[in-house]
Amino acid sequence: MTVKMVIGTQWGDEGKGKVVDYFSKDAEYVVRFQGGNNAGHTIKVGDEIYKLHIIPSGVIQGRTGVIGNGCVVDPEVLIYEIEQLKKRGINPKLLLSDRANIIMPYHKALDGAEEKLLADKKIGTTKRGIGPCYSDKIARRGIRSCDLISKESLRKKLELIAPIQKQFYKVFKISEGIDLEELVDKYSNYGSQLKQYIAPTHKILNDAISKQKNVLLEGAQGTMLDVEFGTYPYTTSSNTVAGGASSGAGIGPRNIDEIIGIVKAYTTRVGEGPMPTELFDDVGKHLAIKGHEYGTTTNRPRRCGWLDLVVVKHSCMISGITKIAITKLDVLNGLPKLKICTSYIFYGKNISEFPADIEMVKECKPDYKEFSGWEEFDAGVSSFKNLPKEAQLYLKFIEKQLKIPISIVSIGPGRSETIEV
C-alpha cells in the first residue's frame, strides 16, 4: 500500500494531469484536496484529449475520483463535467466530500467586482468565485455540499447569509440583486443531482488506507500560488503545498509515503505578479508556441521563461519533496543555448532563498548557468541513456542542485511518452 502525492513546484501548469494519469493505473482512489474549477488538468490518451477542472484526473483511468473537503465546488461546473465525460463513454466513479464548500453566484459576482476595483493592482484571478468562497469558509458563513441535500436546511442557512452578501453588493456597487428563493430552488436541485456522490470522504479514504489500498493525492495549481508560501498576494486562496493534503483530504501526514514534485523543464505562470526569469524575446515565443502555453481553464497565454531553481528549491523544502518528475523536456528541443537560474541578484547581493517581500522579488535579477542545447529527439525514446547527451547533463544538473532524484521525465503529452528513470 502506498499513499502518493503529486504537487506542482512552480506556478501551476507543470503537467500534473499527465503525471497523475500515469500513476493512476496503480491507485484505487485519486483525490483532489484543494482548489476549485480555477485549475485545469489536461490528459492525452491516444488521440483523445480530456480537460478537467474539478473532477480528479484519475477517473480517466477508471479510478474513483475524490473531491476532498479542502476543495471549493461550483456544482454547475461539476455536473457539466460529469455529463461531458458520460457523453464520451466515461461514467466517472466519483465521491464529493460532504464538507466541501460550495461556490455560489454571489461569490462569482464579488470576485469580478473586486478585480475591477483593484484595476492595475488586480491579482489576475479566474473570476470563478474561488477567493470569495474561501473567504466565506474562513468567516464561517459558507454553504457546504451536505447543505444542498435538504432544501429547508439550505433555506435557513441562506436566510442568514444573504443579507450579509447584499451588504457586500452595496460596497462593490453590484447592481443585480440576490433572490433567496431562486437560490434555494436552484441549489437544492443541484443537491438532488449530486446527492449520489456526496459522502464522508475522509472516513472512506482512511478506511481504504487501513485496508492497504493505494491512494493518489492530486494537487491543483503549484507551490508558488500557495496562499502562504507563494508570491502573495498574487496567489490562489488555498494551500497548494503538501501540508494542504492532510487538512484538505482528512489524511494524517504519517500516512503519506511519497511526495512527487512536478517540475516543468522551464518556467511559466498565468496572471499577475513577479516572475524573475520571464522572457520577452524569441526564446519566450518558442516556449509558448512549442509548449502550447495557454491556460486549460482560462485559455489565457502563459508567461514563459527559463527554469528557476530558486523557486523549485523553495517548493521542495516546503513540501518535503521525495522525487521529481520533469515535464515538457521536448519543448526545449532545437534551442542552441539553455539557461537555468540558480540564484537571484538583489542590488548586487546574491540570494538563494525566495523572498517573502513581493516588492523585493520584483527587483531580483536571475543569476544563470548556461548549457548547450540539443536537436530534436525521437518521441519514442524509452530510456534516460538514449536522450541526447546535452539533455542528460541538463537533467543531472537539476537533480544535483535539488539533491532529490528524478524519477520520471516526460517527453510529450501522451501516456507512452514517459521515461521512468
C-alpha positions in Angstrom: 0.0 0.0 0.0 1.2 3.5 -0.8 -0.2 7.0 -0.5 1.5 9.1 -3.1 1.1 12.8 -3.7 1.6 14.8 -6.9 2.1 18.5 -6.5 3.4 21.4 -8.6 6.6 23.1 -7.7 6.1 26.2 -9.8 3.1 28.5 -10.6 0.9 25.6 -11.8 0.5 24.3 -15.3 3.5 21.9 -14.8 1.8 19.0 -16.4 0.4 17.4 -13.2 -2.6 16.0 -15.1 -0.5 13.7 -17.3 1.6 12.6 -14.3 -1.5 11.9 -12.2 -3.0 9.9 -15.0 0.3 8.0 -15.3 0.3 7.0 -11.7 -3.4 6.4 -11.5 -3.1 3.0 -13.0 -1.8 1.7 -9.7 -4.3 3.6 -7.4 -7.8 2.9 -6.3 -8.6 6.4 -5.2 -7.3 9.7 -6.8 -8.0 12.7 -4.6 -8.2 16.5 -5.2 -7.5 18.1 -1.9 -7.7 21.9 -2.6 -8.7 24.5 -5.2 -11.7 24.6 -7.4 -12.5 24.9 -11.1 -9.8 27.6 -11.4 -7.4 24.8 -12.0 -7.3 22.7 -15.2 -5.6 19.4 -15.9 -5.2 18.1 -19.5 -4.8 14.3 -20.2 -4.0 12.9 -23.6 -4.9 9.3 -24.2 -4.1 8.2 -27.8 -5.9 10.8 -30.0 -8.3 11.7 -27.2 -7.7 14.8 -25.1 -9.6 15.4 -21.8 -9.7 18.7 -20.0 -10.8 18.5 -16.4 -11.3 21.4 -14.0 -12.7 19.9 -10.7 -13.0 16.2 -11.3 -9.8 14.4 -10.4 -7.7 13.2 -13.4 -7.8 9.5 -12.2 -11.3 9.0 -13.4 -10.0 8.7 -17.0 -8.2 5.5 -15.8 -11.4 4.3 -14.3 -10.3 5.0 -10.7 -12.5 6.6 -8.0 -12.1 10.3 -8.1 -12.5 12.1 -4.7 -13.2 15.8 -4.4 -11.9 16.5 -0.9 -13.2 18.7 1.9 -10.4 21.3 1.1 -11.9 22.0 -2.3 -14.5 24.6 -3.3 -17.0 23.3 -5.8 -19.2 25.0 -8.3 -22.0 22.4 -8.7 -23.0 23.7 -12.1 -19.4 23.1 -13.4 -19.2 19.7 -11.7 -22.5 18.5 -13.2 -21.4 19.7 -16.6 -18.1 17.8 -16.4 -19.9 14.6 -15.3 -22.3 14.9 -18.3 -19.4 15.6 -20.8 -17.5 12.6 -19.6 -20.6 10.4 -19.9 -21.1 11.6 -23.5 -17.6 10.4 -24.2 -18.2 6.9 -22.8 -16.8 7.5 -19.3 -19.2 7.2 -16.4 -16.9 8.6 -13.7 -16.6 6.9 -10.3 -16.8 10.0 -8.1 -17.1 11.0 -4.5 -17.7 14.5 -3.2 -16.9 15.4 0.4 -19.9 16.3 2.4 -17.7 19.1 3.9 -16.6 20.7 0.7 -17.7 24.4 0.4 -19.9 25.4 -2.5 -19.3 28.3 -4.8 -22.4 30.5 -5.0 -23.4 33.1 -7.7 -22.6 35.9 -5.2 -19.0 34.6 -4.9 -18.5 35.0 -8.7 -20.1 38.4 -8.7 -17.9 39.6 -5.9 -14.7 38.1 -7.5 -15.2 40.1 -10.7 -16.2 43.3 -8.8 -13.1 43.2 -6.6 -10.7 42.6 -9.6 -12.4 45.6 -11.3 -11.9 47.8 -8.3 -8.2 46.8 -8.0 -7.7 47.9 -11.6 -4.0 47.8 -12.4 -3.3 46.2 -9.0 -5.5 43.3 -9.7 -4.5 39.8 -8.7 -5.4 38.2 -12.0 -7.9 35.7 -10.7 -10.0 33.5 -12.9 -13.2 35.3 -11.6 -14.8 32.0 -10.8 -15.6 32.9 -7.2 -12.8 30.8 -5.7 -11.4 33.5 -3.4 -14.7 34.8 -2.1 -15.8 31.2 -1.4 -12.7 30.5 0.6 -13.2 33.8 2.4 -16.8 32.8 3.4 -15.5 29.4 4.5 -13.0 31.0 6.9 -15.6 33.6 8.1 -17.9 30.6 8.9 -20.7 31.7 6.6 -20.1 29.1 3.8 -22.5 26.6 2.2 -21.2 23.0 2.2 -22.2 20.2 -0.1 -24.2 18.5 2.8 -26.4 21.6 2.9 -27.6 21.1 -0.6 -29.3 17.8 0.2 -32.0 19.4 2.4 -34.0 22.3 0.9 -35.1 23.6 4.3 -31.7 23.4 5.7 -30.3 25.3 2.7 -33.0 28.0 3.1 -32.2 28.5 6.8 -28.6 29.0 6.1 -29.1 31.3 3.2 -31.6 33.4 5.2 -28.6 34.2 7.5 -26.0 34.6 4.7 -28.0 36.5 2.0 -28.3 39.8 4.0 -24.6 39.9 4.5 -23.9 39.3 0.8 -26.3 42.1 -0.1 -24.3 44.5 2.0 -21.1 43.4 0.1 -23.0 44.1 -3.1 -23.7 47.6 -2.0 -20.0 48.2 -1.1 -18.8 46.9 -4.5 -21.7 48.6 -6.3 -23.0 45.4 -7.9 -26.4 46.2 -9.5 -28.0 42.7 -9.7 -29.9 41.5 -6.6 -29.9 38.3 -4.7 -33.2 36.3 -4.9 -33.3 34.0 -1.9 -36.0 31.6 -3.2 -34.3 31.4 -6.6 -31.0 30.4 -4.9 -32.8 27.8 -2.7 -34.6 26.2 -5.7 -31.5 26.2 -8.0 -29.0 24.8 -5.5 -31.3 22.3 -3.9 -31.8 21.0 -7.5 -28.1 20.7 -7.8 -28.1 18.8 -4.5 -30.6 16.3 -5.9 -28.3 15.7 -8.9 -25.2 15.4 -6.7 -26.7 13.5 -3.8 -25.4 10.1 -5.0 -21.8 11.4 -4.9 -21.9 13.3 -1.6 -20.2 11.2 1.2 -17.8 11.5 4.2 -14.8 11.1 2.0 -12.3 11.5 4.9 -13.7 8.3 6.5 -13.7 6.4 3.2 -10.1 7.3 2.5 -8.9 6.4 6.0 -10.7 3.1 5.7 -9.1 2.5 2.4 -5.6 3.2 3.8 -6.2 0.8 6.7 -7.1 -1.9 4.2 -3.8 -1.3 2.4 -5.3 0.3 -0.7 -3.3 2.7 -2.9 -4.3 6.3 -2.8 -3.0 9.1 -5.0 -3.3 12.7 -3.9 -3.6 15.2 -6.8 -2.7 18.9 -6.2 -4.0 21.7 -8.2 -2.1 24.9 -9.2 1.5 25.0 -7.8 3.5 25.9 -4.7 4.2 29.5 -5.9 0.4 30.0 -5.8 0.1 28.8 -2.2 -1.7 31.4 -0.1 1.1 31.4 2.5 4.3 30.4 0.7 3.7 31.7 -2.8 4.1 35.1 -4.4 1.5 36.6 -2.0 -0.9 38.3 -2.7 -0.6 37.1 -6.3 -1.7 33.6 -5.3 -4.7 31.3 -5.1 -6.7 31.1 -1.9 -5.8 27.6 -0.7 -2.8 25.7 0.5 -1.2 24.1 -2.6 1.7 22.6 -0.7 2.0 19.1 0.6 0.7 20.0 4.0 -2.6 21.1 2.5 -3.4 17.4 1.7 -3.7 16.4 5.3 -6.3 19.1 6.1 -7.8 19.1 2.6 -8.4 15.3 2.4 -8.5 14.3 6.1 -5.5 12.0 5.8 -2.9 12.1 8.6 0.6 13.2 7.4 2.2 9.9 8.7 0.2 8.0 6.0 1.8 9.8 3.1 4.7 7.8 1.7 5.9 9.7 -1.4 5.6 13.4 -2.4 6.4 13.8 -6.1 7.2 17.3 -7.2 6.4 18.2 -10.8 9.0 20.5 -12.4 8.4 21.8 -15.9 11.7 22.0 -17.8 11.3 25.7 -18.0 9.0 28.2 -16.1 5.5 29.5 -16.8 2.9 31.4 -15.0 -0.6 32.8 -15.7 -1.9 36.1 -14.2 -0.2 38.9 -12.4 2.8 39.0 -10.1 6.6 38.9 -10.5 8.4 36.1 -12.4 12.2 36.7 -12.3 13.1 34.5 -15.3 10.3 35.7 -17.7 11.5 36.1 -21.3 10.2 38.6 -23.8 12.3 37.5 -26.7 12.2 34.8 -29.4 13.1 32.1 -26.9 10.0 33.1 -24.8 7.9 32.8 -28.0 9.5 29.4 -28.8 8.5 28.1 -25.4 4.9 29.5 -25.7 4.3 28.2 -29.2 6.0 24.8 -28.9 4.7 24.2 -25.4 1.1 25.3 -26.3 1.2 27.5 -23.3 -2.4 28.6 -22.9 -4.3 28.1 -19.7 -6.6 25.0 -19.6 -9.2 26.9 -17.6 -8.9 30.4 -19.0 -7.1 30.0 -22.3 -5.0 32.9 -21.3 -1.5 32.9 -22.7 1.1 31.8 -20.2 4.2 33.9 -19.5 7.3 31.8 -20.2 10.9 31.9 -19.0 13.9 29.8 -18.1 13.8 27.2 -15.4 14.0 28.9 -11.9 15.7 26.7 -9.3 15.3 29.3 -6.6 11.6 28.7 -6.9 11.9 24.9 -7.2 14.2 24.6 -4.2 11.8 26.7 -2.1 9.0 24.4 -3.1 10.9 21.2 -2.4 11.8 22.4 1.1 8.3 23.5 2.0 6.7 20.2 0.9 9.4 17.7 1.7 9.5 16.5 -1.9 10.9 13.0 -2.2 11.0 12.5 -6.0 11.0 14.8 -9.0 9.1 14.4 -12.3 10.4 16.6 -15.1 7.8 17.5 -17.8 7.9 19.1 -21.2 11.6 18.4 -21.8 10.8 18.1 -25.5 9.8 21.8 -25.7 13.4 22.7 -25.3 14.4 20.7 -28.4 16.1 22.8 -31.0 17.3 25.7 -28.8 21.0 26.3 -29.2 21.6 27.5 -25.7 19.7 26.9 -22.5 19.8 28.7 -19.1 18.9 27.7 -15.5 18.5 30.3 -12.8 20.5 29.1 -9.7 20.2 32.3 -7.5 19.0 35.9 -7.6 20.9 39.1 -7.6 19.3 41.8 -5.5 21.1 45.2 -5.9 24.5 43.4 -6.2 23.8 40.9 -3.4 23.4 37.2 -4.3 20.5 35.5 -2.6 19.4 31.8 -2.9 16.2 31.9 -0.8 12.9 33.0 -2.3 11.9 36.3 -0.6 8.6 36.9 1.3 8.5 40.6 0.3 6.9 40.7 -3.1 8.4 44.1 -3.9 11.9 42.6 -3.3 11.0 39.8 -5.7 10.2 42.4 -8.4 13.7 43.8 -8.1 15.5 40.4 -8.2 17.5 39.6 -11.3 18.3 35.9 -12.2 21.8 34.6 -12.0 22.1 32.0 -14.8 24.2 29.0 -15.6 24.3 28.3 -19.3 24.0 24.9 -21.1 24.4 23.7 -24.6 21.1 22.8 -26.3 20.2 19.7 -28.3 18.5 18.9 -31.6 15.1 17.2 -31.9 14.9 13.8 -30.3 12.5 11.0 -31.2 9.3 11.0 -29.1 9.7 7.2 -28.9 12.9 7.5 -26.6 12.3 5.0 -23.9 15.3 5.3 -21.6 17.3 8.1 -20.0 20.6 6.9 -21.6 19.0 7.4 -25.1 18.3 11.0 -24.6 20.8 13.4 -26.2 24.0 13.8 -24.0 23.2 17.6 -23.5 19.7 16.8 -22.3 21.1 14.3 -19.8 23.6 16.9 -18.5 20.7 19.4 -18.2 18.7 16.9 -16.1 21.6 15.8 -14.0 22.4 19.4 -13.1 18.8 19.9 -11.9 19.0 16.7 -9.8 22.3 17.7 -8.3 21.1 21.2 -7.4 17.9 19.9 -5.8 19.5 16.8 -4.1 16.4 14.9 -5.0 16.2 12.0 -7.5 14.4 12.5 -10.8 12.0 9.5 -11.2 10.2 10.5 -14.4 10.9 12.5 -17.5 8.0 13.4 -19.7 9.0 14.0 -23.4 5.5 14.5 -24.8 1.8 14.8 -23.9 0.9 11.1 -24.4 0.9 8.4 -21.7 3.6 6.5 -23.6 5.9 9.5 -24.0 7.3 9.0 -20.5 10.7 7.8 -19.3 11.0 6.1 -15.9 14.5 6.8 -14.6 
